[in-house]
Amino acid sequence: MKTAGVKTVRAVAPLAAVIAGSAFASQALADEVNLYSARHYDSDEALYQAFTDETGIEVNVIEGGSSQLIERIKSEGVASPADVMLTVDAGNLWRAEQEGIFQSVDSDVLNDRLPDNMRHPDGMWFGFSERARVIYYSRDNFDPSQISTYEELADPQFEGQICIRSSNNIYNQSLMASLIEHHGEEAAQEWAEGVVNNMARDPEGGDTDQILGIASGECDLAVGNHYYYARLLNSDDEADREVARSVGIIFPNQDGRGTHINIGGAGVVENAPNRENAVRLLEFLSSDMAQEAFAEGNHEYPVVDGVMQNPVLDSWGDFNTDDLNVNVLGENNPEAIRIFDRAEWR
Ligand code: FE
């Protein structure tokens, strides 16, 4: 367990003691909030420190993968020290909610600050940063006027040209969930089959590997979240920047419903021992300062309008986003997985 705070009254209680759920531990550490986080950015730490400076509330961070954290909270049960769970992708937030680990929060601050479509209808979780799933193309080998939508990725003219990661990845599942919502299951299935036919190789690696696939000439088109490309563009390593220069970015479906968007978000845990502090932390994440820092740390977009972005994102300009409530991405997740299986998208 790490602590982001400075004023540690009892130093940090050994994790085992906290997990044991002793009344002493939870009472003695009242001025704290325990954050289970599936985000792993150094910049987030600085933000928690700012929260501590402003409120005097220590932030204890436990990091892990999303499903790992969900399992941990479930097994800790009523004795769980977890106050807030923070993760990426509405699909993961939806899973956490389905597992019953969140409680409903009704906060005027959050309701005012965050757009409706970026939070759970009953306040089970809230989105604090936006990520766009975009199409990348080879500047050397591909004319970008040939494609402008996700739907066209299934067009037979792109046979053998596309790099995209595996279907067990939540980002692709959420993209598929959005296609199910807009077109129905049958059309979504046809799309998946078309994309499988157009793959340049069997799915492998993460989003960055798809961009690298373009740079190496293995594929002409790729799909990935926008910040992986922004990272390469901003890298200290000249080799990364060279990769980025050989790749172009397309924000899909600009003449229609807009680009598929997902979120980084958080909810207050069902048995949160420090519920008030948990809500304060979420409200803090919606402040202008936090929005800027939280999003900027990973080149994401703030969800609150008018908050500054970074130069790379600004250089891409504004784009239209699909305003589907991101909760739908979770609701359609099981069907998305079934469609991928049937389409043999590994
Ligand atoms: Fe990511």
Residues whose N, C-alpha, C, O or C-beta is under 5 A from the ligand:
A	BS01	FE	none
